[in-house]
Amino acid sequence: MKKIITLALLCSVIGVYAQEAAPPPATLAPEAPSEVIIEDAAAPAPNPEVLDPAYLSEVVRHLYRWYMDEADVEQSEGVEDFPFWVRMLDKELDEGDSSQFAEIVLPLVGISAKVKKTDYIIEELGTEAKSDTFRILSVGRISIPEEMPEDFTVVDLNYKKMKKYLFETRSQARFPDQAMIDYLRPALRAHMGVNPNGREAGEQIIFMAPLSPVANELYVFWETQKMLFRFASDMDLENPDMWENQTLRIRTFDIEKQTVVSTHEAPGSNEFLTRDQVGRALFNCIILGQKMSVNNPPAAAAPAPAVVE
């Protein structure tokens, strides 16, 4: 049933909205067999957080939604255990920066995810920038060596139980709360160089992708203008301290003009998305996401009620 809320939408018209309680993210069942094997005692042991089967289950769920495809699932069929190769990454950091970096490799599908646990002080503001867990920084396809490199630790999860978990949670969703949306709307309008408190007249339709517990990013699709937005931060997006103390990174894509079949069509440019990337973003925004709409009167009149479906 539709809920009418006397507020405005995100992007050009969206503002705060009431949110129905969503179930907490699921994890692999406690009895799911897992094994941690240290292949080389001389290699630095990874932070236990990135070896935790519950954490790895959230990482693979994010990859399942945003990166993996049919071929990845098919080539993993028949295995008993699904391995993760995990290692810490040594980064040169500024003084006082205790952030940690790690790499998680899925060797059966050739995917590498770099993750970071933020922990530093913003000196100009005298405030702490800290993440509650490791968050995904980047994901890429890689060539897998025949033998696991010595600086990795392997974690094996039962494949059948992991596949069952991914299937059962494939439509699970959690969305930003009212306070977060109230911050995002004017931040986006300011980024676009328009009045942060303005509203575009006429019907406006927005789709918002679910939040991920292992990635500090949020995708929003403004259907009316065929625009895709990506919000990202070094801190947890849901942490109110981030809104006050750190700049939110925003990317905008006109998907009619900035979509290509291959990035080779525009070598050296990061201004384009591939058709595959756009398709995944729209699936997460429209199919798995939350729809919001409003029919705004002229600017002089009061904003119309927003509809969350």
N, C-alpha and C positions, 0 to 999 in steps of 0.2 A: 504494500500500500504506500502511496506517495505521502510524504510528509511536507507540509507547507511551513516554511520558516520565513519570518520577516527579516531577511538579511540580504546581502548581495553576494554574487559568485566570485570565484577566483579570477585571475587574468584581468580582463577589462571590467568585469562586472561582479566577479565572485568575491565574497567576503567570508564571514564566519558562517558556520552551519552546525546544526545539531547532529551528532553522530550516534548511531546505534552501537551498543556494545558488541565488540567482535571477540570471538574466542581466541585465547592465546595461541601463539604458533605451536604447532605440534613438533615433536621430536621423535627420533627412533625409540621404539619401546625399550625399557631398561634391560629386558632380557636379550635384546639383539646382540649376538656375539660380535665381539670386536677384539682385536689383538694389536698391541703396540710392540714393535720389534725394533730394537736399536741395532742397526747393521754395523755401525762403527763406533766403538766406545770413545774414540778420540774426537769425534765430531761433537760440536756443542749441541746439547739436547734442546729441542724446541720447547717453548713455553707450553705447559700442560694444557692451556686453553685451546691451542690450535690442534691438539691431539684428541680433544674430547669428541667422542662420537656424536653427541648432541649438537655441538658446534659444526662439525663437518656435515651433518645432515642438513643444517640450514644453508651452508655454503652450496651443497649440491642442489638444493631446492632452488636457490637463486639462479644457478647456472642452468638448471632444467627449464626455468621460465624464460631466461633471457639469451641463452647461448646454445644449448644443446638441441640437436635435431633427431629425426628418425634414425639416421645412420648411426648416431652415437648409441642409441638404445639397442639397435639390432646387433652391433658388433660386440656388445657386452653380454649378449644372451649366452647362457650355457656355463658361465663362470660361477664358481661357488662363492668366492669373495671378491669384493670390489676394492682395490687398493687405492690409497691416497699416499703420495710421497710428500713429506712435509719437512721444511728446513727453515731456520732463521736466516735473515738477510742482514749483512753488516752494512750499515749506511753511515756516511759521515754526517754528523748532526751538529747543530749549533750548541754552544755551551748552555747547559741547563735543560736541553731537550732529551727526555728519556723515552721518546717514542720507540716502539718496537715494530719491526717489519718481518714478514714471513712470506714464504711461497708455498702454495698448495698445488700439487700437480696430480691430475687424474690421468695416469698413464694409459689406461685402456681406451680413452677417447682423445688423447693428445691435447688436453686443455690445461693451462697454467693460470692460477689466480694469485696475484700479489695482494697481500693484506697488510693493514697497519693498525696499531693501537696507539692513538694519539695521547701524548703526555708531555706538555710543555707549558711554559708561562708566557702569556702575551705581555711583554714588558711595558709597552706603551699604556696598557690598561691595568696592569698589575693583577691580572686575573688568570685563572688556570684553564687551559684547553685540554680536555681529557675525554677519551672515549671509554665506554663501559666494557667494550670488547674489541676484538680485531674486526676491521671493516674492509671490504674489498676496494682496492684502488684501481686495478686494471685486470683484464682478462684477455688471454690470447691463445691462439692455436700454436702448438710447438711440435717439433720432431722429438720422439721419445727414443732414448738410447736403449740398447739391448739389456744393459745392466743398470740398476739404480745407482746413481752417483753416491759416493761415500758420505757426503754431508747431509743426506736425507734420512729421515725416519719413516718407516712405513706403518700405516694404520689400515688394517683390513676390516671392512664391514661386510656382513652377510648380504649378498647381492639380492636375493629374493625378498628379504625384509626391507631393504632400501628401496627397491622398485615398488613394493607395496606401499611404503610410506609416501613416495613421490606421487603415486597414483591417487592415494586417498587425500592428499593435501594439495592437489593440483589447482583447486579453485579457492583455497583458503586465502582470506584477505583481511588486512588491517589497514585502516586509513588515518590520515592526520586528524588530530582533534581540533576543536574550535579555536584554541589559542594559536596553534600552528598556522592554520589557514588565515587567521587574522593578521599574522605577520607576513605571510607569503604574498598576499594580494598587493599591498602597497610596494613591497620590494620588487615585484615583477613590473608593476607600472612605472616605477622609478627607473628600472633597468631599460625599459622601452622608451624612456624620455617623455612620458605623458603624465598628466596630473595624477598623483597617487590616490587621490580621493575621488577621481572622476568615474563616470559610468558611460558605456556606449549604449546608445538607444537601440531598441529592437530586441528580438529574441537572440539570446546568446546561450550556447550549449558547450559544456565543459565535461571532459572525462578525466578522472584522476586514477593513476595506477596505484596498486597497493604498495605500502611501505615494506621494505625488506629489513629484517633484524641484523643483516650482515653487510649492508651497504648504505652509506650516507648519501642517498640520492632519491629523488622523486621525479617521476615523469607525469606531465599534464598535457592533454591534447585539447586544444581550443577548436572544436569542430567548425564553428561558424567562420573562422578565418583560416582554417586548415594549417594551424600553427602547432608545433610540438615544442614543449619547454622541458628543460632538465634543470632541476635544482640540486646543488651539491654543496657539501661543506666538509672541512677537516674534522669538525666536531659532530656529535650526534645531532641530526636535524630536529629531533624531538626535545632537545635540551634547551630550555628557555634562555640559558646563559649565552648560547650561541647567537641568538637573535640580537642580543644587546652588545656582544663583544667581538663578533667576527663577521666579516663580510661574506654574504651568501653568494656562491658562484652560480650564475644563471646562463644557460645556453638557449638560444631560440633558433628554430628551424622552420622555414616555410617549406612544407613537404612537397608542394607542387614544384617549387623551383630548386630545392636543394636535395633531391633524391636522384641517385644514379644506380645503375645496375652494378657497377664495380667502381671502387675508388681509383682504379687505373684510368678512368675517364677524366679525373682531375688530379693528376699526380702532384704530391707535395701540399695539397690543400686539406684542411680539416673542417671545411665549411659544408661538407656534404655527408649525407647518410646513404648507405646502400638500401636498395629496395627491401632486402632481407631485414636490415635493422629497423626500418620503418614499420614493416609488417609485424615484427615482434613487439615494438613499442605500442602499436595500435591494438594488438591483441591484449596486452597487459592493461592498457587504458580503457578500452571499450568493452572487451569481453569479461576480464577479471576485475575491472575498475568500477568506480562509482560515478554515476552520471548526475550532473547538476545543470539546471536550466533556469533562466529568468527572462522575462519579457519586459525590458526597461522602457519606461516612458521617456519623453524628452528630458534633457538634462535639468531643466528647471523644476520638474516634478520629483516627487519622492521615489526612491528605488522600489521596484516591484518585488513581491515575495519570491524567494528562491525555492525551487523544487528539487529535493534530493530523492532520487529513485533507487 
